Amino acid sequence: MDIEEFRDTGEFVVAVTRWRATGKGSGIAVNRRAADIYEFRGGKIVTVTLGYPPDLHAALEAVGLDE
């Protein structure tokens, strides 16, 4: 997984990520872009939500934040 872009909002970090993998048995390649949301409290991650639509704006709206 590579982080292509991110936004730190204080309580949340929203990261646009690129996931790449190859199936061990099938050899099928996966190349998926997604927005992942990490919620912080007291400097620690308390919730991770993976797989929002692959754009920063949609993920920010999902947690109630505007760009």
C-alpha atoms as one frame of an Amber mdcrd trajectory, in Angstrom:
protein
   0.000   0.000   0.000   1.293   3.439  -0.941  -0.104   6.724   0.335  -0.678
   9.061  -2.611  -2.159  11.978  -0.659  -3.382  12.683   2.881  -5.088  15.297
   5.014  -4.615  15.659   8.767  -7.707  17.236  10.306  -6.696  16.765  13.940
  -9.179  14.065  14.936  -8.927  12.246  11.592  -6.280  11.508   9.005  -7.729
  10.791   5.574  -5.318   9.038   3.215  -5.766   8.303  -0.471  -4.001   4.978
  -0.930  -3.005   2.637  -3.736  -3.258  -1.075  -2.868  -1.324  -3.561  -5.044
  -1.182  -7.327  -4.659  -0.905 -10.542  -6.660  -2.854 -13.678  -5.788  -0.473
 -16.404  -4.628  -2.391 -19.227  -6.306  -4.157 -17.406  -9.133  -1.499 -14.894
 -10.099  -4.287 -12.321 -10.529  -3.061  -8.767  -9.979  -5.030  -6.261  -7.911
  -4.427  -2.536  -8.257  -7.006  -0.543  -6.273  -7.138   3.092  -5.245  -9.145
   3.962  -2.130  -9.499   6.569   0.584  -8.877   5.310   4.114  -9.854   7.118
   7.314  -7.906   6.893  10.582  -9.502   8.328  13.735  -7.222   9.446  16.566
  -7.797  10.036  20.287  -5.035  10.822  22.718  -2.440  10.379  19.975  -3.516
   6.795  19.215  -5.499   5.287  16.358  -8.910   4.197  17.667 -10.769   3.452
  14.414  -9.713   2.642  10.854 -12.200   2.613   7.972 -10.816   1.349   4.671
 -12.129   1.536   1.142 -14.022   4.793   0.652 -14.375   6.012  -2.931 -10.924
   6.955  -4.136 -10.992  10.662  -3.664 -10.081  12.846  -0.742 -13.204  15.026
  -0.957 -15.640  12.074  -0.647 -13.738  10.664   2.340 -13.667  14.051   4.098
 -17.427  14.378   3.579 -17.895  10.880   5.057 -16.466  12.087   8.376 -18.417
  15.350   8.271 -15.626  17.614   7.086 -15.532  19.935   4.107 -12.358  20.546
   2.160
